[in-house]
Amino acid sequence: MRGHPSAASTPGSRRRSPRSGSRSGRGGRGAPPRPSGVSRAHGSRRKPAGRPAGPAAPAPGRWRPQGGHQGVPPSEPTLAPVDLDLVFFGTSGSVPTARRAPSALLVRRGSERLLFDCAEGTQRQMLRSTVGLVELREVFLTHYHADHYLGLPGMLKTFALRGREIDLTVYGPPGLVDLFAALKRIFGKLTYKIQLEELAAGDVLTRDGYNLVTFAPAHGVSAIGYAFVEGPRPGRFDVEAADALGVDPPERGLLQRGESVELQDGRVVTPDEVLGPARPGRKVVLAGDTAPSPVVLEAAREAEVLVHEATFLDEERERARETAHSTALEAAEIARDAEVSLLALTHLSNRYFGPEVAREARTIFPDTVVPKDFDVIDVPFPERGPPSLVKGGVRRGRDDVAEPEREEAVP
């Protein structure tokens, strides 16, 4: 896992029975005009089968599980099983603090790098890390409050100053095109194309072996959350069964990829004769800013990791309700009811410290961590163990970070 130590002692050690299949949702979307200098992305998004277009589409915000992404399964993976982790570049609330930057999270899956939200200072946070300011190809915004996108104009300009030529696609809820029409005066002329893709709840972005499914959190503005859902993987290969059937090594690879093979004597061997039950993929849910919501709960059901905001403690529950945010206790209740493996709390108000936020949440959901900037959450496949927090996992100058004890997961 990129040199990260294995982890068994952080919160997240609770296990559950393996899941089967993946999830899906449905919803509608619009197509507003675009400003000059940017274009709409084409071919990157798929509609769930059977979803009507126009006014008949389901209302945004409805999460409708389809029993395994019926109609929109993740594409067959062309990659071998890959590492997956979450890098936290910004974990504070509306304003930065001396120790925490505003919202920014990088999902790393194999060689892919997906940035979710880009608050002020995000590019500097990346430069301060061992990740560096990589040539991102996709940026995903949850909503258009300033503490979630103000870092984007500067990053776009830096890419241009470096002579970037690769297109960049930016995704977000309705309003993205209007936002960029205003921001274009700030970042000016670029050396590359920006493609804009407005998403609505239930849209599905199909990738190599996984889907990104959007849902509508309860934040009182145009907003979307993202569920990263891998498809099921082939079961374990039964070497003894293959030997008994007389399957030679060249054909074994085909069987592992789900293809039947014909042996020299004319017999046909099918994958189910040598493969065990399908193994579930991983699921990570990024809720963005939200009040407690049944939509978020359903989107997060049985996820390996739920990243949920905890702007307030429960003593400020009324204030949280007024501002469409959540308390740590409310986030923990969502995690408990959704049966997630690990809850990661972010978007902390500057009035609180991480340990007190963690203590409140753990009274309801013990498998809770409160990542700091530059922390990493490793997300192994379910059969390899639970997700785990790696403190300072990408902090520059620290090549190896010891796994923290459970009670010290929040320093």
Backbone hydrogen bonds, N-H to C=O, Kabsch-Sander energy under -0.5 kcal/mol:
donor,donor_aa,acceptor,acceptor_aa,energy
4,H,1,M,-2.5
26,R,62,R,-0.6
28,G,58,P,-0.6
38,V,35,P,-1.2
39,S,194,I,-2.6
41,A,196,L,-1.4
46,R,204,V,-2.6
51,R,48,P,-1.9
56,A,53,A,-0.8
57,A,54,G,-2.0
62,R,59,A,-1.4
64,R,62,R,-0.7
68,G,22,S,-0.8
72,V,69,H,-1.6
75,S,207,R,-1.1
85,D,108,R,-2.2
86,L,377,I,-2.2
87,V,106,L,-3.3
88,F,86,L,-0.5
88,F,375,D,-2.4
89,F,87,V,-0.8
89,F,104,A,-1.8
90,G,104,A,-2.0
91,T,101,A,-0.9
92,S,101,A,-2.9
93,G,348,L,-2.2
97,T,100,R,-3.2
103,S,147,D,-0.6
104,A,90,G,-1.4
105,L,116,F,-1.8
106,L,87,V,-2.8
107,V,105,L,-0.5
107,V,114,L,-3.1
108,R,85,D,-2.7
108,R,106,L,-0.6
109,R,107,V,-0.5
109,R,112,E,-1.4
110,G,83,D,-1.7
112,E,109,R,-2.5
114,L,107,V,-2.5
115,L,113,R,-0.5
115,L,138,E,-1.5
116,F,105,L,-3.4
116,F,114,L,-0.5
117,D,115,L,-0.6
117,D,140,F,-3.1
118,C,148,H,-2.6
119,A,103,S,-2.0
122,T,119,A,-1.8
125,Q,121,G,-2.3
126,M,122,T,-2.3
127,L,123,Q,-2.1
128,R,124,R,-2.1
129,S,126,M,-1.1
130,T,394,V,-2.4
132,G,126,M,-1.5
134,V,132,G,-1.6
136,L,134,V,-2.1
137,R,113,R,-0.6
138,E,113,R,-0.6
139,V,169,T,-2.2
140,F,115,L,-3.3
141,L,171,Y,-2.8
144,Y,222,S,-0.5
148,H,145,H,-2.1
149,Y,146,A,-1.2
150,L,146,A,-2.0
151,G,118,C,-2.0
152,L,118,C,-0.7
152,L,149,Y,-2.3
155,M,151,G,-1.7
156,L,152,L,-2.8
157,K,153,P,-2.1
158,T,154,G,-2.3
159,F,155,M,-2.4
160,A,156,L,-1.7
161,L,157,K,-2.5
162,R,158,T,-1.5
163,G,160,A,-2.0
164,R,159,F,-2.2
168,L,193,K,-2.5
169,T,137,R,-2.5
170,V,195,Q,-2.9
171,Y,139,V,-3.0
172,G,197,E,-1.7
176,L,173,P,-1.1
179,L,175,G,-2.2
180,F,176,L,-2.3
181,A,177,V,-1.7
182,A,178,D,-1.4
183,L,179,L,-2.4
184,K,180,F,-1.9
185,R,182,A,-0.9
186,I,183,L,-2.1
187,F,183,L,-2.0
188,G,184,K,-1.9
194,I,37,G,-0.6
195,Q,168,L,-2.8
195,Q,193,K,-0.5
196,L,39,S,-3.5
197,E,170,V,-2.3
199,L,172,G,-3.0
202,G,214,T,-2.3
203,D,200,A,-2.1
204,V,46,R,-1.2
205,L,212,L,-2.9
206,T,204,V,-0.6
207,R,210,Y,-2.8
209,G,75,S,-0.6
209,G,207,R,-1.4
211,N,229,V,-2.8
212,L,205,L,-2.3
213,V,211,N,-0.5
213,V,227,A,-2.7
214,T,203,D,-2.3
215,F,225,G,-1.6
218,A,291,A,-0.6
219,H,217,P,-1.0
223,A,221,V,-0.5
224,I,142,T,-2.3
225,G,215,F,-3.3
226,Y,286,L,-2.3
227,A,213,V,-2.7
228,F,226,Y,-0.6
228,F,284,V,-3.5
229,V,211,N,-2.9
229,V,227,A,-0.7
230,E,282,R,-2.9
231,G,209,G,-1.9
233,R,279,R,-4.0
235,G,276,G,-0.7
238,D,274,V,-3.4
239,V,237,F,-1.0
242,A,238,D,-2.0
243,D,239,V,-2.6
244,A,240,E,-2.4
245,L,241,A,-1.7
246,G,242,A,-0.7
246,G,243,D,-0.9
247,V,242,A,-2.6
248,D,246,G,-0.6
251,E,248,D,-0.8
252,R,248,D,-1.2
252,R,249,P,-0.5
253,G,249,P,-1.1
254,L,250,P,-0.7
255,L,251,E,-2.1
256,Q,252,R,-2.4
257,R,253,G,-1.2
258,G,255,L,-1.7
259,E,254,L,-2.6
261,V,269,V,-2.3
263,L,261,V,-0.5
263,L,267,R,-3.3
266,G,263,L,-2.0
269,V,261,V,-2.9
269,V,267,R,-0.5
270,T,268,V,-0.5
273,E,270,T,-1.9
274,V,271,P,-1.6
275,L,271,P,-1.7
276,G,236,R,-2.2
279,R,233,R,-2.6
284,V,228,F,-2.2
285,V,305,V,-2.6
286,L,226,Y,-3.1
287,A,285,V,-0.6
287,A,307,V,-2.4
291,A,218,A,-2.7
297,L,293,S,-2.0
298,E,294,P,-2.3
299,A,295,V,-2.4
300,A,296,V,-2.2
301,R,298,E,-0.9
302,E,338,A,-3.5
303,A,300,A,-2.2
304,E,283,K,-2.3
305,V,283,K,-1.4
306,L,342,L,-2.3
307,V,285,V,-3.1
307,V,305,V,-0.5
308,H,306,L,-0.7
308,H,344,A,-2.3
309,E,288,G,-0.7
310,A,346,T,-2.4
311,T,326,S,-0.6
312,F,326,S,-1.8
316,E,313,L,-2.2
317,R,314,D,-1.7
320,A,316,E,-2.5
321,R,317,R,-2.2
322,E,318,E,-2.2
323,T,319,R,-1.6
324,A,321,R,-0.9
325,H,320,A,-2.8
328,A,312,F,-1.7
331,A,327,T,-2.3
332,A,328,A,-2.1
333,E,329,L,-1.9
334,I,330,E,-1.9
335,A,331,A,-2.3
336,R,332,A,-2.7
337,D,333,E,-2.5
338,A,334,I,-2.2
339,E,335,A,-0.7
339,E,336,R,-0.8
340,V,335,A,-1.7
341,S,303,A,-2.1
342,L,304,E,-1.2
343,L,367,D,-2.4
344,A,306,L,-2.8
344,A,342,L,-0.5
345,L,343,L,-0.5
345,L,369,V,-2.5
346,T,308,H,-1.8
348,L,91,T,-2.1
349,S,311,T,-0.8
352,Y,349,S,-1.7
356,E,353,F,-0.5
357,V,353,F,-1.5
358,A,354,G,-2.6
359,R,355,P,-2.6
360,E,356,E,-1.8
361,A,357,V,-2.1
362,R,358,A,-2.6
363,T,359,R,-0.7
363,T,360,E,-0.9
364,I,361,A,-1.6
365,F,361,A,-3.0
368,T,366,P,-2.2
369,V,343,L,-2.8
374,F,88,F,-3.8
375,D,372,K,-2.1
376,V,390,V,-2.1
377,I,86,L,-2.3
378,D,376,V,-0.6
378,D,388,S,-2.3
379,V,84,L,-2.7
384,R,381,F,-2.6
385,G,382,P,-1.3
388,S,378,D,-1.7
390,V,376,V,-3.5
391,K,389,L,-0.6
393,G,390,V,-1.4
394,V,374,F,-2.1
395,R,392,G,-1.3
396,R,128,R,-1.2
398,R,395,R,-1.6
399,D,397,G,-0.6
402,A,400,D,-0.5
408,E,405,E,-1.4
409,A,406,R,-1.4
